[in-house]
Amino acid sequence: MDSEFTLPQCKKCQNGVLIPLSDYGRDGAPIKFKAWVCNNPECGFNIRIDNGEISYGRTIGYSSK
């Protein structure tokens, strides 16, 4: 089955699109779409889920892991 997946436009900058990111939970289970990040480097908007809480706008940085 072919389906088209359209990435949502960033509502903050209106220039980028939001890219979904996945991660793994504590028990190793995959978490799809844990975070969404704007692909416009000048914007930096992001939204994510941590322990069931939604946060957005945090500074994007490199992980020490």
CHARMM-style PDB file with segment names, atoms N, HN, CA, C and O in Angstrom:
ATOM      1  N   MET     1       0.839  -1.164   0.000  1.00  0.00      PROA
ATOM      2  CA  MET     1       0.000   0.000   0.000  1.00  0.00      PROA
ATOM      3  C   MET     1       0.892   1.238   0.000  1.00  0.00      PROA
ATOM      4  O   MET     1       1.685   1.428   0.922  1.00  0.00      PROA
ATOM      5  N   ASP     2       0.774   2.058  -0.997  1.00  0.00      PROA
ATOM      6  HN  ASP     2       0.130   1.904  -1.746  1.00  0.00      PROA
ATOM      7  CA  ASP     2       1.517   3.307  -1.076  1.00  0.00      PROA
ATOM      8  C   ASP     2       0.680   4.422  -0.467  1.00  0.00      PROA
ATOM      9  O   ASP     2      -0.501   4.578  -0.778  1.00  0.00      PROA
ATOM     10  N   SER     3       1.311   5.187   0.401  1.00  0.00      PROA
ATOM     11  HN  SER     3       2.270   5.061   0.654  1.00  0.00      PROA
ATOM     12  CA  SER     3       0.622   6.339   0.965  1.00  0.00      PROA
ATOM     13  C   SER     3       1.600   7.497   1.007  1.00  0.00      PROA
ATOM     14  O   SER     3       2.790   7.321   1.265  1.00  0.00      PROA
ATOM     15  N   GLU     4       1.084   8.660   0.754  1.00  0.00      PROA
ATOM     16  HN  GLU     4       0.117   8.803   0.544  1.00  0.00      PROA
ATOM     17  CA  GLU     4       1.907   9.857   0.756  1.00  0.00      PROA
ATOM     18  C   GLU     4       1.892  10.459   2.153  1.00  0.00      PROA
ATOM     19  O   GLU     4       0.831  10.620   2.756  1.00  0.00      PROA
ATOM     20  N   PHE     5       3.062  10.788   2.660  1.00  0.00      PROA
ATOM     21  HN  PHE     5       3.924  10.657   2.171  1.00  0.00      PROA
ATOM     22  CA  PHE     5       3.198  11.387   3.981  1.00  0.00      PROA
ATOM     23  C   PHE     5       3.726  12.798   3.784  1.00  0.00      PROA
ATOM     24  O   PHE     5       4.857  12.975   3.331  1.00  0.00      PROA
ATOM     25  N   THR     6       2.936  13.793   4.114  1.00  0.00      PROA
ATOM     26  HN  THR     6       2.017  13.649   4.482  1.00  0.00      PROA
ATOM     27  CA  THR     6       3.334  15.178   3.961  1.00  0.00      PROA
ATOM     28  C   THR     6       3.784  15.722   5.311  1.00  0.00      PROA
ATOM     29  O   THR     6       3.049  15.639   6.295  1.00  0.00      PROA
ATOM     30  N   LEU     7       4.983  16.273   5.355  1.00  0.00      PROA
ATOM     31  HN  LEU     7       5.580  16.339   4.556  1.00  0.00      PROA
ATOM     32  CA  LEU     7       5.489  16.846   6.595  1.00  0.00      PROA
ATOM     33  C   LEU     7       4.791  18.180   6.858  1.00  0.00      PROA
ATOM     34  O   LEU     7       4.571  18.957   5.928  1.00  0.00      PROA
ATOM     35  N   PRO     8       4.439  18.453   8.121  1.00  0.00      PROA
ATOM     36  CA  PRO     8       3.746  19.701   8.437  1.00  0.00      PROA
ATOM     37  C   PRO     8       4.686  20.903   8.373  1.00  0.00      PROA
ATOM     38  O   PRO     8       5.865  20.804   8.711  1.00  0.00      PROA
ATOM     39  N   GLN     9       4.152  22.019   7.940  1.00  0.00      PROA
ATOM     40  HN  GLN     9       3.194  22.099   7.665  1.00  0.00      PROA
ATOM     41  CA  GLN     9       4.914  23.261   7.886  1.00  0.00      PROA
ATOM     42  C   GLN     9       5.115  23.782   9.306  1.00  0.00      PROA
ATOM     43  O   GLN     9       4.228  23.657  10.151  1.00  0.00      PROA
ATOM     44  N   CYS    10       6.273  24.361   9.561  1.00  0.00      PROA
ATOM     45  HN  CYS    10       6.993  24.463   8.874  1.00  0.00      PROA
ATOM     46  CA  CYS    10       6.557  24.951  10.865  1.00  0.00      PROA
ATOM     47  C   CYS    10       5.698  26.199  11.037  1.00  0.00      PROA
ATOM     48  O   CYS    10       5.730  27.105  10.204  1.00  0.00      PROA
ATOM     49  N   LYS    11       4.937  26.237  12.117  1.00  0.00      PROA
ATOM     50  HN  LYS    11       4.911  25.501  12.793  1.00  0.00      PROA
ATOM     51  CA  LYS    11       4.055  27.371  12.380  1.00  0.00      PROA
ATOM     52  C   LYS    11       4.810  28.556  12.958  1.00  0.00      PROA
ATOM     53  O   LYS    11       4.288  29.671  12.980  1.00  0.00      PROA
ATOM     54  N   LYS    12       6.041  28.330  13.431  1.00  0.00      PROA
ATOM     55  HN  LYS    12       6.465  27.425  13.413  1.00  0.00      PROA
ATOM     56  CA  LYS    12       6.822  29.425  14.004  1.00  0.00      PROA
ATOM     57  C   LYS    12       7.461  30.279  12.908  1.00  0.00      PROA
ATOM     58  O   LYS    12       7.305  31.500  12.899  1.00  0.00      PROA
ATOM     59  N   CYS    13       8.185  29.633  11.981  1.00  0.00      PROA
ATOM     60  HN  CYS    13       8.312  28.641  11.988  1.00  0.00      PROA
ATOM     61  CA  CYS    13       8.923  30.400  10.973  1.00  0.00      PROA
ATOM     62  C   CYS    13       8.233  30.428   9.611  1.00  0.00      PROA
ATOM     63  O   CYS    13       8.534  31.297   8.792  1.00  0.00      PROA
ATOM     64  N   GLN    14       7.331  29.514   9.357  1.00  0.00      PROA
ATOM     65  HN  GLN    14       7.087  28.808  10.022  1.00  0.00      PROA
ATOM     66  CA  GLN    14       6.618  29.405   8.086  1.00  0.00      PROA
ATOM     67  C   GLN    14       7.525  29.055   6.903  1.00  0.00      PROA
ATOM     68  O   GLN    14       7.050  28.984   5.770  1.00  0.00      PROA
ATOM     69  N   ASN    15       8.822  28.834   7.146  1.00  0.00      PROA
ATOM     70  HN  ASN    15       9.208  28.891   8.066  1.00  0.00      PROA
ATOM     71  CA  ASN    15       9.754  28.521   6.052  1.00  0.00      PROA
ATOM     72  C   ASN    15      10.181  27.063   6.043  1.00  0.00      PROA
ATOM     73  O   ASN    15      10.460  26.506   4.982  1.00  0.00      PROA
ATOM     74  N   GLY    16      10.234  26.443   7.206  1.00  0.00      PROA
ATOM     75  HN  GLY    16      10.007  26.895   8.068  1.00  0.00      PROA
ATOM     76  CA  GLY    16      10.701  25.066   7.308  1.00  0.00      PROA
ATOM     77  C   GLY    16       9.544  24.092   7.455  1.00  0.00      PROA
ATOM     78  O   GLY    16       8.377  24.478   7.526  1.00  0.00      PROA
ATOM     79  N   VAL    17       9.906  22.827   7.499  1.00  0.00      PROA
ATOM     80  HN  VAL    17      10.854  22.514   7.442  1.00  0.00      PROA
ATOM     81  CA  VAL    17       8.939  21.770   7.782  1.00  0.00      PROA
ATOM     82  C   VAL    17       9.402  21.056   9.043  1.00  0.00      PROA
ATOM     83  O   VAL    17      10.588  21.070   9.371  1.00  0.00      PROA
ATOM     84  N   LEU    18       8.462  20.431   9.751  1.00  0.00      PROA
ATOM     85  HN  LEU    18       7.498  20.420   9.484  1.00  0.00      PROA
ATOM     86  CA  LEU    18       8.791  19.703  10.964  1.00  0.00      PROA
ATOM     87  C   LEU    18       9.167  18.270  10.617  1.00  0.00      PROA
ATOM     88  O   LEU    18       8.402  17.550   9.975  1.00  0.00      PROA
ATOM     89  N   ILE    19      10.353  17.870  11.050  1.00  0.00      PROA
ATOM     90  HN  ILE    19      10.974  18.454  11.572  1.00  0.00      PROA
ATOM     91  CA  ILE    19      10.895  16.546  10.785  1.00  0.00      PROA
ATOM     92  C   ILE    19      10.669  15.689  12.031  1.00  0.00      PROA
ATOM     93  O   ILE    19      11.065  16.090  13.125  1.00  0.00      PROA
ATOM     94  N   PRO    20      10.032  14.504  11.888  1.00  0.00      PROA
ATOM     95  CA  PRO    20       9.825  13.651  13.062  1.00  0.00      PROA
ATOM     96  C   PRO    20      11.096  12.888  13.433  1.00  0.00      PROA
ATOM     97  O   PRO    20      11.839  12.429  12.565  1.00  0.00      PROA
ATOM     98  N   LEU    21      11.327  12.767  14.728  1.00  0.00      PROA
ATOM     99  HN  LEU    21      10.724  13.140  15.433  1.00  0.00      PROA
ATOM    100  CA  LEU    21      12.469  12.014  15.240  1.00  0.00      PROA
ATOM    101  C   LEU    21      11.960  10.924  16.176  1.00  0.00      PROA
ATOM    102  O   LEU    21      10.978  11.123  16.891  1.00  0.00      PROA
ATOM    103  N   SER    22      12.617   9.790  16.173  1.00  0.00      PROA
ATOM    104  HN  SER    22      13.415   9.628  15.593  1.00  0.00      PROA
ATOM    105  CA  SER    22      12.241   8.663  17.025  1.00  0.00      PROA
ATOM    106  C   SER    22      13.333   8.405  18.040  1.00  0.00      PROA
ATOM    107  O   SER    22      14.448   8.911  17.913  1.00  0.00      PROA
ATOM    108  N   ASP    23      13.005   7.611  19.052  1.00  0.00      PROA
ATOM    109  HN  ASP    23      12.100   7.199  19.155  1.00  0.00      PROA
ATOM    110  CA  ASP    23      13.964   7.284  20.108  1.00  0.00      PROA
ATOM    111  C   ASP    23      13.598   5.919  20.668  1.00  0.00      PROA
ATOM    112  O   ASP    23      12.697   5.254  20.158  1.00  0.00      PROA
ATOM    113  N   TYR    24      14.285   5.507  21.700  1.00  0.00      PROA
ATOM    114  HN  TYR    24      15.017   6.048  22.115  1.00  0.00      PROA
ATOM    115  CA  TYR    24      13.986   4.256  22.386  1.00  0.00      PROA
ATOM    116  C   TYR    24      13.667   4.554  23.837  1.00  0.00      PROA
ATOM    117  O   TYR    24      14.293   5.421  24.448  1.00  0.00      PROA
ATOM    118  N   GLY    25      12.699   3.842  24.393  1.00  0.00      PROA
ATOM    119  HN  GLY    25      12.191   3.138  23.896  1.00  0.00      PROA
ATOM    120  CA  GLY    25      12.324   3.996  25.793  1.00  0.00      PROA
ATOM    121  C   GLY    25      13.300   3.293  26.720  1.00  0.00      PROA
ATOM    122  O   GLY    25      14.288   2.707  26.277  1.00  0.00      PROA
ATOM    123  N   ARG    26      13.011   3.361  28.004  1.00  0.00      PROA
ATOM    124  HN  ARG    26      12.208   3.837  28.363  1.00  0.00      PROA
ATOM    125  CA  ARG    26      13.892   2.764  29.018  1.00  0.00      PROA
ATOM    126  C   ARG    26      14.069   1.270  28.820  1.00  0.00      PROA
ATOM    127  O   ARG    26      15.150   0.733  29.064  1.00  0.00      PROA
ATOM    128  N   ASP    27      13.013   0.594  28.378  1.00  0.00      PROA
ATOM    129  HN  ASP    27      12.136   1.031  28.180  1.00  0.00      PROA
ATOM    130  CA  ASP    27      13.079  -0.854  28.187  1.00  0.00      PROA
ATOM    131  C   ASP    27      13.491  -1.242  26.779  1.00  0.00      PROA
ATOM    132  O   ASP    27      13.429  -2.418  26.418  1.00  0.00      PROA
ATOM    133  N   GLY    28      13.909  -0.275  25.980  1.00  0.00      PROA
ATOM    134  HN  GLY    28      13.959   0.680  26.273  1.00  0.00      PROA
ATOM    135  CA  GLY    28      14.357  -0.546  24.626  1.00  0.00      PROA
ATOM    136  C   GLY    28      13.265  -0.549  23.581  1.00  0.00      PROA
ATOM    137  O   GLY    28      13.531  -0.829  22.412  1.00  0.00      PROA
ATOM    138  N   ALA    29      12.036  -0.243  23.978  1.00  0.00      PROA
ATOM    139  HN  ALA    29      11.820  -0.016  24.928  1.00  0.00      PROA
ATOM    140  CA  ALA    29      10.928  -0.206  23.017  1.00  0.00      PROA
ATOM    141  C   ALA    29      11.029   1.067  22.172  1.00  0.00      PROA
ATOM    142  O   ALA    29      11.307   2.142  22.704  1.00  0.00      PROA
ATOM    143  N   PRO    30      10.807   0.951  20.868  1.00  0.00      PROA
ATOM    144  CA  PRO    30      10.888   2.139  20.017  1.00  0.00      PROA
ATOM    145  C   PRO    30       9.749   3.114  20.309  1.00  0.00      PROA
ATOM    146  O   PRO    30       8.613   2.709  20.554  1.00  0.00      PROA
ATOM    147  N   ILE    31      10.075   4.400  20.278  1.00  0.00      PROA
ATOM    148  HN  ILE    31      10.998   4.729  20.079  1.00  0.00      PROA
ATOM    149  CA  ILE    31       9.080   5.467  20.431  1.00  0.00      PROA
ATOM    150  C   ILE    31       9.104   6.273  19.142  1.00  0.00      PROA
ATOM    151  O   ILE    31      10.018   7.064  18.907  1.00  0.00      PROA
ATOM    152  N   LYS    32       8.088   6.065  18.307  1.00  0.00      PROA
ATOM    153  HN  LYS    32       7.345   5.423  18.497  1.00  0.00      PROA
ATOM    154  CA  LYS    32       8.011   6.798  17.046  1.00  0.00      PROA
ATOM    155  C   LYS    32       7.503   8.205  17.302  1.00  0.00      PROA
ATOM    156  O   LYS    32       6.624   8.423  18.136  1.00  0.00      PROA
ATOM    157  N   PHE    33       8.059   9.136  16.588  1.00  0.00      PROA
ATOM    158  HN  PHE    33       8.774   8.959  15.911  1.00  0.00      PROA
ATOM    159  CA  PHE    33       7.651  10.544  16.641  1.00  0.00      PROA
ATOM    160  C   PHE    33       7.727  11.106  18.057  1.00  0.00      PROA
ATOM    161  O   PHE    33       6.796  11.766  18.518  1.00  0.00      PROA
ATOM    162  N   LYS    34       8.827  10.845  18.739  1.00  0.00      PROA
ATOM    163  HN  LYS    34       9.584  10.309  18.365  1.00  0.00      PROA
ATOM    164  CA  LYS    34       9.034  11.386  20.083  1.00  0.00      PROA
ATOM    165  C   LYS    34       9.248  12.894  20.029  1.00  0.00      PROA
ATOM    166  O   LYS    34       8.875  13.614  20.955  1.00  0.00      PROA
ATOM    167  N   ALA    35       9.842  13.365  18.952  1.00  0.00      PROA
ATOM    168  HN  ALA    35      10.144  12.780  18.199  1.00  0.00      PROA
ATOM    169  CA  ALA    35      10.127  14.791  18.818  1.00  0.00      PROA
ATOM    170  C   ALA    35       9.918  15.223  17.373  1.00  0.00      PROA
ATOM    171  O   ALA    35      10.020  14.420  16.446  1.00  0.00      PROA
ATOM    172  N   TRP    36       9.632  16.478  17.207  1.00  0.00      PROA
ATOM    173  HN  TRP    36       9.549  17.131  17.960  1.00  0.00      PROA
ATOM    174  CA  TRP    36       9.532  17.097  15.887  1.00  0.00      PROA
ATOM    175  C   TRP    36      10.421  18.333  15.910  1.00  0.00      PROA
ATOM    176  O   TRP    36      10.362  19.128  16.849  1.00  0.00      PROA
ATOM    177  N   VAL    37      11.255  18.497  14.865  1.00  0.00      PROA
ATOM    178  HN  VAL    37      11.303  17.852  14.102  1.00  0.00      PROA
ATOM    179  CA  VAL    37      12.203  19.596  14.818  1.00  0.00      PROA
ATOM    180  C   VAL    37      12.082  20.299  13.467  1.00  0.00      PROA
ATOM    181  O   VAL    37      11.969  19.651  12.426  1.00  0.00      PROA
ATOM    182  N   CYS    38      12.109  21.631  13.498  1.00  0.00      PROA
ATOM    183  HN  CYS    38      12.201  22.157  14.344  1.00  0.00      PROA
ATOM    184  CA  CYS    38      12.070  22.399  12.246  1.00  0.00      PROA
ATOM    185  C   CYS    38      13.395  22.231  11.521  1.00  0.00      PROA
ATOM    186  O   CYS    38      14.460  22.303  12.132  1.00  0.00      PROA
ATOM    187  N   ASN    39      13.323  22.008  10.218  1.00  0.00      PROA
ATOM    188  HN  ASN    39      12.458  21.950   9.721  1.00  0.00      PROA
ATOM    189  CA  ASN    39      14.553  21.813   9.445  1.00  0.00      PROA
ATOM    190  C   ASN    39      15.204  23.131   9.029  1.00  0.00      PROA
ATOM    191  O   ASN    39      16.248  23.114   8.376  1.00  0.00      PROA
ATOM    192  N   ASN    40      14.619  24.263   9.390  1.00  0.00      PROA
ATOM    193  HN  ASN    40      13.771  24.277   9.920  1.00  0.00      PROA
ATOM    194  CA  ASN    40      15.208  25.572   9.112  1.00  0.00      PROA
ATOM    195  C   ASN    40      16.192  25.879  10.252  1.00  0.00      PROA
ATOM    196  O   ASN    40      15.757  26.100  11.382  1.00  0.00      PROA
ATOM    197  N   PRO    41      17.513  25.897   9.980  1.00  0.00      PROA
ATOM    198  CA  PRO    41      18.486  26.090  11.049  1.00  0.00      PROA
ATOM    199  C   PRO    41      18.354  27.435  11.763  1.00  0.00      PROA
ATOM    200  O   PRO    41      18.758  27.556  12.920  1.00  0.00      PROA
ATOM    201  N   GLU    42      17.806  28.425  11.109  1.00  0.00      PROA
ATOM    202  HN  GLU    42      17.477  28.327  10.170  1.00  0.00      PROA
ATOM    203  CA  GLU    42      17.622  29.734  11.742  1.00  0.00      PROA
ATOM    204  C   GLU    42      16.447  29.730  12.713  1.00  0.00      PROA
ATOM    205  O   GLU    42      16.376  30.600  13.582  1.00  0.00      PROA
ATOM    206  N   CYS    43      15.536  28.791  12.592  1.00  0.00      PROA
ATOM    207  HN  CYS    43      15.594  28.085  11.886  1.00  0.00      PROA
ATOM    208  CA  CYS    43      14.343  28.729  13.429  1.00  0.00      PROA
ATOM    209  C   CYS    43      14.609  27.964  14.719  1.00  0.00      PROA
ATOM    210  O   CYS    43      14.524  28.535  15.807  1.00  0.00      PROA
ATOM    211  N   GLY    44      14.927  26.696  14.608  1.00  0.00      PROA
ATOM    212  HN  GLY    44      14.996  26.232  13.725  1.00  0.00      PROA
ATOM    213  CA  GLY    44      15.238  25.881  15.768  1.00  0.00      PROA
ATOM    214  C   GLY    44      14.041  25.426  16.586  1.00  0.00      PROA
ATOM    215  O   GLY    44      14.227  24.893  17.680  1.00  0.00      PROA
ATOM    216  N   PHE    45      12.803  25.618  16.092  1.00  0.00      PROA
ATOM    217  HN  PHE    45      12.652  26.051  15.204  1.00  0.00      PROA
ATOM    218  CA  PHE    45      11.634  25.185  16.854  1.00  0.00      PROA
ATOM    219  C   PHE    45      11.644  23.671  17.009  1.00  0.00      PROA
ATOM    220  O   PHE    45      12.002  22.945  16.082  1.00  0.00      PROA
ATOM    221  N   ASN    46      11.247  23.200  18.189  1.00  0.00      PROA
ATOM    222  HN  ASN    46      10.955  23.789  18.942  1.00  0.00      PROA
ATOM    223  CA  ASN    46      11.153  21.768  18.430  1.00  0.00      PROA
ATOM    224  C   ASN    46      10.077  21.502  19.465  1.00  0.00      PROA
ATOM    225  O   ASN    46       9.793  22.333  20.327  1.00  0.00      PROA
ATOM    226  N   ILE    47       9.492  20.331  19.358  1.00  0.00      PROA
ATOM    227  HN  ILE    47       9.722  19.656  18.658  1.00  0.00      PROA
ATOM    228  CA  ILE    47       8.486  19.882  20.314  1.00  0.00      PROA
ATOM    229  C   ILE    47       8.774  18.416  20.601  1.00  0.00      PROA
ATOM    230  O   ILE    47       9.086  17.653  19.687  1.00  0.00      PROA
ATOM    231  N   ARG    48       8.671  18.015  21.882  1.00  0.00      PROA
ATOM    232  HN  ARG    48       8.417  18.636  22.624  1.00  0.00      PROA
ATOM    233  CA  ARG    48       9.025  16.646  22.235  1.00  0.00      PROA
ATOM    234  C   ARG    48       8.195  16.141  23.409  1.00  0.00      PROA
ATOM    235  O   ARG    48       7.567  16.913  24.133  1.00  0.00      PROA
ATOM    236  N   ILE    49       8.212  14.833  23.572  1.00  0.00      PROA
ATOM    237  HN  ILE    49       8.722  14.205  22.984  1.00  0.00      PROA
ATOM    238  CA  ILE    49       7.514  14.183  24.675  1.00  0.00      PROA
ATOM    239  C   ILE    49       8.566  13.542  25.577  1.00  0.00      PROA
ATOM    240  O   ILE    49       9.390  12.754  25.114  1.00  0.00      PROA
ATOM    241  N   ASP    50       8.536  13.881  26.863  1.00  0.00      PROA
ATOM    242  HN  ASP    50       7.867  14.522  27.239  1.00  0.00      PROA
ATOM    243  CA  ASP    50       9.434  13.295  27.855  1.00  0.00      PROA
ATOM    244  C   ASP    50       8.615  12.825  29.040  1.00  0.00      PROA
ATOM    245  O   ASP    50       7.978  13.627  29.724  1.00  0.00      PROA
ATOM    246  N   ASN    51       8.632  11.521  29.281  1.00  0.00      PROA
ATOM    247  HN  ASN    51       9.149  10.870  28.725  1.00  0.00      PROA
ATOM    248  CA  ASN    51       7.888  10.941  30.408  1.00  0.00      PROA
ATOM    249  C   ASN    51       6.427  11.378  30.419  1.00  0.00      PROA
ATOM    250  O   ASN    51       5.865  11.654  31.479  1.00  0.00      PROA
ATOM    251  N   GLY    52       5.822  11.440  29.250  1.00  0.00      PROA
ATOM    252  HN  GLY    52       6.279  11.216  28.390  1.00  0.00      PROA
ATOM    253  CA  GLY    52       4.412  11.787  29.134  1.00  0.00      PROA
ATOM    254  C   GLY    52       4.119  13.273  29.142  1.00  0.00      PROA
ATOM    255  O   GLY    52       2.958  13.665  29.024  1.00  0.00      PROA
ATOM    256  N   GLU    53       5.132  14.111  29.277  1.00  0.00      PROA
ATOM    257  HN  GLU    53       6.075  13.792  29.373  1.00  0.00      PROA
ATOM    258  CA  GLU    53       4.941  15.559  29.273  1.00  0.00      PROA
ATOM    259  C   GLU    53       5.436  16.136  27.958  1.00  0.00      PROA
ATOM    260  O   GLU    53       6.471  15.722  27.436  1.00  0.00      PROA
ATOM    261  N   ILE    54       4.690  17.089  27.432  1.00  0.00      PROA
ATOM    262  HN  ILE    54       3.849  17.425  27.857  1.00  0.00      PROA
ATOM    263  CA  ILE    54       5.045  17.744  26.175  1.00  0.00      PROA
ATOM    264  C   ILE    54       5.807  19.023  26.490  1.00  0.00      PROA
ATOM    265  O   ILE    54       5.366  19.836  27.303  1.00  0.00      PROA
ATOM    266  N   SER    55       6.956  19.195  25.839  1.00  0.00      PROA
ATOM    267  HN  SER    55       7.314  18.535  25.178  1.00  0.00      PROA
ATOM    268  CA  SER    55       7.720  20.435  25.993  1.00  0.00      PROA
ATOM    269  C   SER    55       8.066  20.956  24.607  1.00  0.00      PROA
ATOM    270  O   SER    55       8.174  20.189  23.650  1.00  0.00      PROA
ATOM    271  N   TYR    56       8.237  22.257  24.512  1.00  0.00      PROA
ATOM    272  HN  TYR    56       8.150  22.880  25.290  1.00  0.00      PROA
ATOM    273  CA  TYR    56       8.598  22.825  23.215  1.00  0.00      PROA
ATOM    274  C   TYR    56       9.488  24.044  23.407  1.00  0.00      PROA
ATOM    275  O   TYR    56       9.504  24.675  24.463  1.00  0.00      PROA
ATOM    276  N   GLY    57      10.224  24.348  22.351  1.00  0.00      PROA
ATOM    277  HN  GLY    57      10.211  23.835  21.493  1.00  0.00      PROA
ATOM    278  CA  GLY    57      11.050  25.542  22.334  1.00  0.00      PROA
ATOM    279  C   GLY    57      12.362  25.445  23.087  1.00  0.00      PROA
ATOM    280  O   GLY    57      13.080  26.438  23.199  1.00  0.00      PROA
ATOM    281  N   ARG    58      12.693  24.264  23.608  1.00  0.00      PROA
ATOM    282  HN  ARG    58      12.109  23.457  23.517  1.00  0.00      PROA
ATOM    283  CA  ARG    58      13.973  24.135  24.306  1.00  0.00      PROA
ATOM    284  C   ARG    58      15.113  24.299  23.319  1.00  0.00      PROA
ATOM    285  O   ARG    58      14.972  24.006  22.132  1.00  0.00      PROA
ATOM    286  N   THR    59      16.238  24.768  23.819  1.00  0.00      PROA
ATOM    287  HN  THR    59      16.353  25.006  24.783  1.00  0.00      PROA
ATOM    288  CA  THR    59      17.420  24.952  22.977  1.00  0.00      PROA
ATOM    289  C   THR    59      17.885  23.589  22.470  1.00  0.00      PROA
ATOM    290  O   THR    59      17.967  22.624  23.230  1.00  0.00      PROA
ATOM    291  N   ILE    60      18.181  23.528  21.195  1.00  0.00      PROA
ATOM    292  HN  ILE    60      18.114  24.311  20.578  1.00  0.00      PROA
ATOM    293  CA  ILE    60      18.677  22.296  20.590  1.00  0.00      PROA
ATOM    294  C   ILE    60      20.176  22.241  20.780  1.00  0.00      PROA
ATOM    295  O   ILE    60      20.886  23.208  20.505  1.00  0.00      PROA
ATOM    296  N   GLY    61      20.648  21.112  21.249  1.00  0.00      PROA
ATOM    297  HN  GLY    61      20.072  20.326  21.473  1.00  0.00      PROA
ATOM    298  CA  GLY    61      22.093  20.938  21.462  1.00  0.00      PROA
ATOM    299  C   GLY    61      22.478  19.500  21.191  1.00  0.00      PROA
ATOM    300  O   GLY    61      21.644  18.678  20.811  1.00  0.00      PROA
ATOM    301  N   TYR    62      23.737  19.210  21.389  1.00  0.00      PROA
ATOM    302  HN  TYR    62      24.414  19.878  21.698  1.00  0.00      PROA
ATOM    303  CA  TYR    62      24.243  17.867  21.184  1.00  0.00      PROA
ATOM    304  C   TYR    62      24.133  17.083  22.491  1.00  0.00      PROA
ATOM    305  O   TYR    62      24.364  17.621  23.574  1.00  0.00      PROA
ATOM    306  N   SER    63      23.784  15.826  22.371  1.00  0.00      PROA
ATOM    307  HN  SER    63      23.596  15.389  21.491  1.00  0.00      PROA
ATOM    308  CA  SER    63      23.695  14.957  23.533  1.00  0.00      PROA
ATOM    309  C   SER    63      25.070  14.478  23.949  1.00  0.00      PROA
ATOM    310  O   SER    63      25.953  14.283  23.113  1.00  0.00      PROA
ATOM    311  N   SER    64      25.244  14.292  25.243  1.00  0.00      PROA
ATOM    312  HN  SER    64      24.527  14.451  25.922  1.00  0.00      PROA
ATOM    313  CA  SER    64      26.513  13.768  25.728  1.00  0.00      PROA
ATOM    314  C   SER    64      26.572  12.260  25.660  1.00  0.00      PROA
ATOM    315  O   SER    64      27.599  11.657  25.971  1.00  0.00      PROA
ATOM    316  N   LYS    65      25.467  11.645  25.252  1.00  0.00      PROA
ATOM    317  HN  LYS    65      24.633  12.134  25.000  1.00  0.00      PROA
ATOM    318  CA  LYS    65      25.390  10.187  25.172  1.00  0.00      PROA
ATOM    319  C   LYS    65      26.001   9.662  23.900  1.00  0.00      PROA
ATOM    320  OT1 LYS    65      26.018   8.451  23.676  1.00  0.00      PROA
TER     321      LYS     65
END
